[in-house]
Amino acid sequence: MTPKTAENSKTTLTDLVLPSETNPLNNLFGGELLARMDRAASISARRHSRRIVVTASVNHVAFNRAVPLGSVVTVEAKVSRAFKSSMEIYIDVWIEDRESGERTKANEAIYTFVAVDETGRPVNVPELIPETKLEKERFAAALRRKQLSLVLAGKMQPKDATELKALFE
Ligand SMILES: CC(C)(COP(=O)(O)OP(=O)(O)OC[C@H]1O[C@@H](n2cnc3c(N)ncnc32)[C@H](O)[C@@H]1OP(=O)(O)O)[C@@H](O)C(=O)NCCC(=O)NCCS
């Protein structure tokens, strides 16, 4: 399989925050943002693998900033590392100032998707080649995050999580 770059899977969704999507403080519901991020990440994983993809885990979500009603929200997803059948997708969320058009980073999240065949069995995906400094940093840390996610899911023994152990040595 031909390796791909993060840019090949870049997916950008821009949409408004409507009244039905807000909490009593008139800010975007967390669940609505999760759904938008899941959709963008799913398209990104599909672009990388050109297969059916399913969400395997949501590894990290940081709601650092409230997103007010009426905001223009841009969700940008890219594959940060591909393993055998799984792909880590890094999602950055931006809001745009109405007058200046300046973008501010509001939130970020990291999802894991798995490529599967028509029967739901995992299938291999192309390798990801990181290009920029940020892509290289995210690529390097992805194995550690995969091991943490597998340990928390009870799918890996802590003793086998070599990347995590290395942090404390
Ligand atoms: C995701 C799914 C295909 C994994 O199946 P599985 O039987 O665990 O398969 P495997 O053990 O072979 O794992 C497949 C890959 O997923 C990865 N994976 C599985 N669970 C994971 C987790 N919690 N976190 C990170 N990666 C995970 C494995 O490490 C493996 O990666 P690799 O092939 O790149 O090394 C399966 O659990 C599934 O279909 N889940 C439901 C998905 C779904 O419906 N999502 C929407 C929820 S509403």
The ligand as an SDF file (V2000), in Angstrom:
LIG
                    3D

 48 50  0  0  0  0  0  0  0  0999 V2000
  -13.0270   -1.2840   16.8230 C   0  0  0  0  0  0  0  0  0  0  0  0
  -13.1550   -2.8010   16.5860 C   0  0  0  0  0  0  0  0  0  0  0  0
  -13.2470   -3.0840   15.0820 C   0  0  0  0  0  0  0  0  0  0  0  0
  -11.8690   -3.4360   17.1320 C   0  0  0  0  0  0  0  0  0  0  0  0
  -12.0590   -4.8110   17.0490 O   0  0  0  0  0  0  0  0  0  0  0  0
  -11.1440   -5.8260   17.8870 P   0  0  0  0  0  0  0  0  0  0  0  0
  -11.7990   -7.1360   17.8960 O   0  0  0  0  0  0  0  0  0  0  0  0
  -10.7220   -5.1950   19.1790 O   0  0  0  0  0  0  0  0  0  0  0  0
   -9.9490   -5.9720   16.9090 O   0  0  0  0  0  0  0  0  0  0  0  0
   -8.4230   -6.0110   17.2330 P   0  0  0  0  0  0  0  0  0  0  0  0
   -8.1080   -6.4460   18.6220 O   0  0  0  0  0  0  0  0  0  0  0  0
   -7.7940   -6.7390   16.0810 O   0  0  0  0  0  0  0  0  0  0  0  0
   -8.0430   -4.4730   17.1110 O   0  0  0  0  0  0  0  0  0  0  0  0
   -8.0300   -3.8210   15.8620 C   0  0  0  0  0  0  0  0  0  0  0  0
   -7.2410   -2.5490   16.0430 C   0  0  0  0  0  0  0  0  0  0  0  0
   -7.9710   -1.6720   16.8770 O   0  0  0  0  0  0  0  0  0  0  0  0
   -7.1380   -1.2110   17.9130 C   0  0  0  0  0  0  0  0  0  0  0  0
   -7.9600   -0.9490   19.0750 N   0  0  0  0  0  0  0  0  0  0  0  0
   -8.9450   -1.7300   19.5630 C   0  0  0  0  0  0  0  0  0  0  0  0
   -9.4880   -1.1530   20.6470 N   0  0  0  0  0  0  0  0  0  0  0  0
   -8.8290    0.0190   20.8360 C   0  0  0  0  0  0  0  0  0  0  0  0
   -8.8790    1.0420   21.8190 C   0  0  0  0  0  0  0  0  0  0  0  0
   -9.7590    1.0080   22.8110 N   0  0  0  0  0  0  0  0  0  0  0  0
   -8.0310    2.0850   21.7030 N   0  0  0  0  0  0  0  0  0  0  0  0
   -7.1230    2.1450   20.7120 C   0  0  0  0  0  0  0  0  0  0  0  0
   -7.0130    1.1940   19.7510 N   0  0  0  0  0  0  0  0  0  0  0  0
   -7.8430    0.1490   19.8360 C   0  0  0  0  0  0  0  0  0  0  0  0
   -6.1560   -2.3510   18.1340 C   0  0  0  0  0  0  0  0  0  0  0  0
   -4.9820   -1.9160   18.8020 O   0  0  0  0  0  0  0  0  0  0  0  0
   -5.8940   -2.7530   16.7030 C   0  0  0  0  0  0  0  0  0  0  0  0
   -5.0060   -1.8090   16.1310 O   0  0  0  0  0  0  0  0  0  0  0  0
   -3.8900   -2.2250   15.0270 P   0  0  0  0  0  0  0  0  0  0  0  0
   -4.5130   -3.2310   14.0930 O   0  0  0  0  0  0  0  0  0  0  0  0
   -3.5910   -0.9590   14.3210 O   0  0  0  0  0  0  0  0  0  0  0  0
   -2.7210   -2.7470   15.7840 O   0  0  0  0  0  0  0  0  0  0  0  0
  -14.3780   -3.4240   17.3300 C   0  0  0  0  0  0  0  0  0  0  0  0
  -14.1880   -3.2780   18.7100 O   0  0  0  0  0  0  0  0  0  0  0  0
  -15.6840   -2.7530   16.9310 C   0  0  0  0  0  0  0  0  0  0  0  0
  -16.2360   -3.0270   15.8820 O   0  0  0  0  0  0  0  0  0  0  0  0
  -16.2060   -1.8740   17.8120 N   0  0  0  0  0  0  0  0  0  0  0  0
  -17.4320   -1.1440   17.5430 C   0  0  0  0  0  0  0  0  0  0  0  0
  -17.1340    0.0790   16.6630 C   0  0  0  0  0  0  0  0  0  0  0  0
  -18.3330    0.9610   16.5720 C   0  0  0  0  0  0  0  0  0  0  0  0
  -19.4250    0.5050   16.3030 O   0  0  0  0  0  0  0  0  0  0  0  0
  -18.1000    2.2700   16.8090 N   0  0  0  0  0  0  0  0  0  0  0  0
  -19.1710    3.2090   16.8940 C   0  0  0  0  0  0  0  0  0  0  0  0
  -19.6870    3.2170   18.2970 C   0  0  0  0  0  0  0  0  0  0  0  0
  -21.3150    3.7550   18.3800 S   0  0  0  0  0  0  0  0  0  0  0  0
  1  2  1  0
  2  3  1  0
  2  4  1  0
  2 36  1  0
  4  5  1  0
  5  6  1  0
  6  7  2  0
  6  8  1  0
  6  9  1  0
  9 10  1  0
 10 11  2  0
 10 12  1  0
 10 13  1  0
 13 14  1  0
 14 15  1  0
 15 16  1  0
 15 30  1  0
 16 17  1  0
 17 18  1  0
 17 28  1  0
 18 19  1  0
 18 27  1  0
 19 20  2  0
 20 21  1  0
 21 22  1  0
 21 27  2  0
 22 23  1  0
 22 24  2  0
 24 25  1  0
 25 26  2  0
 26 27  1  0
 28 29  1  0
 28 30  1  0
 30 31  1  0
 31 32  1  0
 32 33  2  0
 32 34  1  0
 32 35  1  0
 36 37  1  0
 36 38  1  0
 38 39  2  0
 38 40  1  0
 40 41  1  0
 41 42  1  0
 42 43  1  0
 43 44  2  0
 43 45  1  0
 45 46  1  0
 46 47  1  0
 47 48  1  0
M  END
$$$$
